[in-house]
Amino acid sequence: MQHIKRVFCALAVLLAMAPSVFSGFGAVYADEVPTYRLGVTPTQDNLGKIEPGKTYTSTFKVKNTGREAFRYRIGFSAYAVEGDNYEPVYDKPSSYIEISDWITVSKATGELESGKEDEITYKINVPEDAHGGSQSAVIVVEMLNPDSDKNSTAVETVQQVGYLVFGNVDGDTTRTANILENKIPSFIFDPPIVATSVVENTGNVYTNASYTLQVFPLFGNEEIYTTEENPELKVIFPETKRYSEVAWEGAPALGIFRVKQTIKIFDEVSEVEKLVFLCPLWFIAIILLLIFLIIFWIVSRIRGRKE
């Protein structure tokens, strides 16, 4: 039976040597500044409620963060999303994209030296007869090919960025939604702990859905992690479904927790709470090995007695 004892000794050593996480300290290099780089700041404007017959004014900045000067021009595009993952589309016919025709800018073209920026003022003139509901569009800033003729009508676009503008026109509006999925996995091999969901906006205005994640120990009600004070907010556009993930990034590699996710949109609320087992594959392998060795030891003892 000496060989069995040796195996158990080796297993004890293996269990005592808990896996360590080592961090490498490598050299850090700053990214090389590209020759041409276009940017806008901020990247969106949530207008909230807008009223027919009124004009709304705001600004954004076009930036040159590259090494060389470039020319740019500004245009407008409809904006919509499709699919649960909210893939943007710019040519989908819809009653929610009329705002792209209501926007004007103070400057349609410009030229920027390296490190410089232009402030662009834009106005949204909401028509008197605008129907109630969500509206969204993108102000598109295009970097023009520096080698192209400035007077040419066929100018090639090198880079482009978008500034998203969206709001809800006051009027005949519907605020309804469904929470189709609210899921927390029961067993996870590797952190983080991720809760998922699918929310559907069945109304005609956009809104923010609120996602709160709470983590409790197996015994007790003192929160280990919570986003109650700062829930994650995601815009849900009308007549769309959106898949979302909320994660506890600081979860340990091993443990048992009670996890609760609360989702709110309009008057709809969904709460799900589950017991979650965090168990890495290496730990499962050790447990299986331990079970195998115990069975092997019992069988060997039985055979030894028979002999």
C-alpha positions in Angstrom: 0.0 0.0 0.0 3.0 2.3 0.0 2.3 3.5 -3.5 -1.2 4.7 -2.4 0.3 6.6 0.5 2.7 8.3 -1.8 -0.1 9.3 -4.1 -2.0 10.8 -1.2 1.1 12.7 -0.1 1.5 14.1 -3.6 -2.2 15.2 -3.6 -1.8 16.9 -0.2 1.1 18.9 -1.6 -0.9 19.8 -4.7 -3.8 21.1 -2.6 -1.5 23.1 -0.4 0.1 24.8 -3.4 -2.8 27.1 -4.3 -2.4 28.5 -7.8 -0.7 31.9 -7.8 -1.3 34.7 -10.2 1.9 36.4 -11.3 2.0 39.7 -12.9 4.7 40.4 -15.4 6.3 43.9 -15.5 7.1 44.6 -19.1 8.2 47.8 -20.7 5.4 50.1 -21.6 5.6 52.1 -24.8 3.5 55.0 -25.8 1.5 54.5 -29.0 3.0 56.2 -31.9 0.9 59.2 -33.0 -0.5 58.4 -36.5 -0.1 60.7 -39.4 -3.8 61.5 -39.6 -6.3 61.1 -36.9 -9.8 62.7 -36.6 -11.9 62.9 -33.5 -15.0 64.6 -32.1 -15.8 65.5 -28.5 -18.3 64.8 -27.0 -19.6 61.9 -29.1 -23.3 62.3 -28.5 -26.1 64.6 -27.4 -29.1 63.2 -25.5 -31.6 66.0 -26.0 -34.3 64.5 -23.8 -37.8 66.0 -24.5 -38.0 68.4 -27.5 -41.0 70.3 -28.5 -42.5 71.0 -32.0 -41.8 74.5 -33.4 -38.8 75.1 -31.2 -35.1 75.4 -32.0 -32.3 73.7 -30.0 -28.7 74.8 -30.2 -25.5 73.1 -29.0 -21.8 72.6 -29.9 -19.2 69.9 -30.4 -15.5 70.0 -31.3 -13.7 68.5 -34.3 -10.1 67.6 -33.4 -6.9 66.8 -35.2 -4.9 64.5 -33.0 -2.5 63.3 -35.7 0.8 64.7 -36.9 -0.3 66.3 -40.2 -3.0 68.8 -41.2 -6.2 67.7 -43.0 -9.4 69.0 -44.4 -12.8 67.9 -43.3 -16.5 68.2 -44.2 -19.7 67.7 -42.2 -22.9 65.9 -43.3 -25.9 64.3 -41.8 -27.2 60.7 -41.8 -30.2 58.9 -40.4 -29.4 56.6 -37.4 -31.1 53.4 -36.3 -30.1 50.0 -34.8 -31.0 46.4 -35.6 -30.6 43.1 -33.8 -30.2 42.4 -30.1 -26.6 43.6 -30.2 -27.6 47.0 -31.5 -25.7 47.1 -34.8 -25.9 50.6 -36.2 -27.6 51.1 -39.6 -27.7 54.4 -41.5 -30.0 53.7 -44.4 -33.0 52.0 -42.8 -36.3 53.8 -43.6 -38.2 54.8 -40.4 -40.4 57.5 -38.9 -37.7 57.8 -36.2 -35.0 59.4 -38.4 -36.6 62.6 -39.7 -34.4 64.7 -37.4 -31.5 64.3 -39.9 -33.4 66.8 -42.1 -33.8 69.3 -39.2 -30.1 69.9 -38.4 -27.9 72.7 -39.7 -24.3 73.5 -38.7 -22.3 76.7 -38.5 -19.5 75.4 -40.6 -19.8 72.6 -43.3 -16.1 72.4 -44.1 -12.8 73.2 -42.5 -9.1 72.6 -42.3 -7.2 71.7 -39.1 -3.5 71.8 -38.3 -2.0 69.1 -36.0 -3.2 69.5 -32.4 -5.9 72.0 -33.3 -9.7 71.9 -33.0 -12.8 73.6 -34.4 -15.9 74.3 -32.4 -19.0 73.5 -34.4 -22.4 75.0 -33.5 -25.4 73.0 -34.7 -29.1 73.9 -34.6 -32.1 71.5 -34.6 -35.2 73.2 -36.0 -38.2 71.0 -34.9 -41.1 71.5 -37.3 -44.5 72.6 -36.0 -46.1 69.4 -37.4 -43.4 67.0 -36.0 -45.1 63.8 -34.7 -44.5 62.6 -31.2 -41.8 60.0 -30.5 -38.2 59.3 -30.7 -35.8 60.8 -33.3 -32.2 60.0 -33.9 -29.5 61.0 -36.4 -25.7 61.3 -36.8 -23.7 64.3 -37.7 -21.0 62.8 -39.8 -17.5 64.4 -39.9 -15.3 63.2 -42.8 -11.6 63.6 -43.2 -10.8 64.3 -46.8 -7.9 62.8 -48.8 -5.0 65.3 -48.3 -3.7 64.5 -51.7 -7.0 65.2 -53.5 -7.7 68.5 -55.4 -9.4 71.0 -53.1 -11.6 72.1 -56.0 -12.6 68.6 -57.1 -16.1 67.4 -56.6 -15.0 63.8 -56.3 -13.2 63.9 -53.0 -12.2 60.7 -51.3 -13.1 60.2 -47.6 -10.1 58.9 -45.6 -11.7 58.7 -42.1 -15.1 59.5 -40.6 -16.5 59.8 -37.2 -20.1 60.4 -36.0 -21.7 62.6 -33.4 -25.0 61.0 -32.3 -28.0 63.2 -31.7 -31.3 61.9 -30.3 -34.4 63.1 -28.6 -38.1 62.5 -27.9 -40.5 64.8 -29.6 -43.3 65.8 -27.3 -46.8 64.8 -28.5 -48.6 61.5 -28.9 -46.2 59.1 -27.2 -46.4 55.5 -25.9 -44.2 54.3 -23.1 -44.3 50.5 -22.9 -41.7 47.8 -22.7 -41.1 44.1 -21.9 -38.2 42.4 -20.1 -37.9 39.3 -22.1 -34.8 37.7 -20.4 -33.1 38.2 -17.0 -30.5 35.5 -16.5 -27.8 34.7 -14.0 -25.7 31.5 -14.6 -25.7 28.9 -11.7 -22.2 27.7 -12.5 -19.1 29.6 -13.7 -15.7 28.2 -14.4 -13.8 31.6 -14.5 -14.7 35.1 -13.3 -16.2 37.5 -13.8 -19.8 36.8 -12.8 -21.9 38.0 -15.7 -25.7 38.5 -15.6 -27.4 38.9 -19.0 -30.8 40.2 -20.2 -32.9 41.1 -23.2 -35.1 44.2 -23.0 -37.7 45.2 -25.6 -39.1 48.7 -26.1 -42.6 48.4 -27.5 -43.3 52.1 -27.3 -42.4 55.0 -29.6 -39.9 56.9 -27.4 -36.4 55.9 -26.3 -35.6 55.5 -22.7 -32.8 54.4 -20.4 -33.1 50.9 -19.0 -31.5 50.5 -15.5 -29.5 47.4 -14.6 -28.5 46.8 -10.9 -26.2 43.9 -9.8 -25.9 42.8 -6.2 -23.7 40.1 -4.8 -24.2 38.6 -1.3 -22.3 35.8 0.6 -23.8 32.4 0.9 -24.9 33.2 4.4 -25.7 36.8 5.4 -27.2 39.9 3.7 -24.2 42.2 3.8 -23.4 43.1 0.1 -20.0 42.1 -1.2 -20.6 44.0 -4.4 -23.4 46.3 -5.6 -24.2 48.9 -8.3 -27.3 50.2 -6.5 -25.9 53.7 -6.1 -24.7 53.8 -9.7 -26.7 51.4 -11.8 -25.7 50.7 -15.4 -27.9 52.7 -17.8 -28.4 51.8 -21.5 -30.5 53.5 -24.1 -33.3 51.4 -25.6 -34.7 52.8 -28.8 -38.3 52.2 -29.8 -39.4 49.0 -31.5 -36.1 47.3 -30.7 -34.7 44.6 -28.4 -31.4 45.0 -26.7 -29.1 42.3 -25.2 -27.0 43.5 -22.3 -24.4 42.1 -19.9 -23.6 43.4 -16.4 -20.5 42.0 -14.7 -18.8 41.7 -11.3 -15.2 42.1 -12.6 -13.7 41.7 -9.1 -15.1 38.2 -8.5 -12.7 35.7 -7.0 -11.7 32.5 -8.7 -13.5 30.3 -6.2 -16.6 30.8 -4.1 -20.3 30.5 -3.7 -22.5 33.6 -3.8 -26.0 34.8 -4.0 -26.4 37.1 -7.0 -29.3 39.4 -7.8 -30.0 41.4 -10.9 -32.8 44.0 -11.0 -33.9 45.6 -14.4 -36.2 48.6 -14.7 -37.6 50.2 -17.9 -40.6 52.5 -17.8 -43.0 50.8 -15.3 -41.6 47.3 -15.8 -39.4 45.7 -13.1 -37.7 42.3 -13.2 -35.7 40.8 -10.3 -33.8 37.5 -10.4 -31.7 36.0 -7.7 -29.6 32.8 -7.9 -27.0 30.8 -6.1 -23.8 31.0 -8.2 -20.9 28.6 -7.9 -17.5 29.9 -9.0 -15.3 26.9 -9.5 -12.3 26.8 -11.8 -11.5 23.8 -13.9 -8.2 23.1 -12.0 -10.2 22.7 -8.8 -12.8 20.4 -10.4 -9.9 18.3 -11.7 -8.4 18.0 -8.2 -11.8 17.0 -6.7 -12.3 14.4 -9.4 -8.8 13.1 -8.7 -9.5 13.0 -5.0 -12.7 11.0 -5.6 -10.9 8.6 -7.9 -8.1 8.1 -5.3 -10.6 7.5 -2.6 -12.5 4.9 -4.7 -9.2 3.3 -5.7 -8.1 3.1 -2.0 -11.4 1.6 -1.0 -11.3 -1.0 -3.8 -7.7 -1.8 -2.9 -8.5 -2.3 0.8 -11.4 -4.6 -0.2 -9.2 -6.7 -2.5 -6.4 -6.8 0.2 -8.8 -8.2 2.8 -10.1 -10.9 0.3 -6.5 -11.9 -0.4 
